């Protein structure tokens, strides 16, 4: 079980060729910023190996980011959208 209150990602992965974030007008940088501000984590109901992060960018934009946590605290960002 991950202690999200103390979690610090080591690195991030993203499939820039598919660019799911771009289709929702969210940048990769904005999605990453949400991991370093106050956030809430929920399990993803559809996929057992994915999580939902509800957070804010540095500019204050509220986002939901769907991600997988890989070994070594590497975060694979799948998609995200404004909330």
Secondary structure, 3 states (H helix, E strand, C coil): CCCHHHCCCCEEEECCCCCCCHHHCCCHHHHHHHHHCCCEEEECCCCCCEEEEEEECCCCCEEEEEEEEECCCEEEEEEEEEC
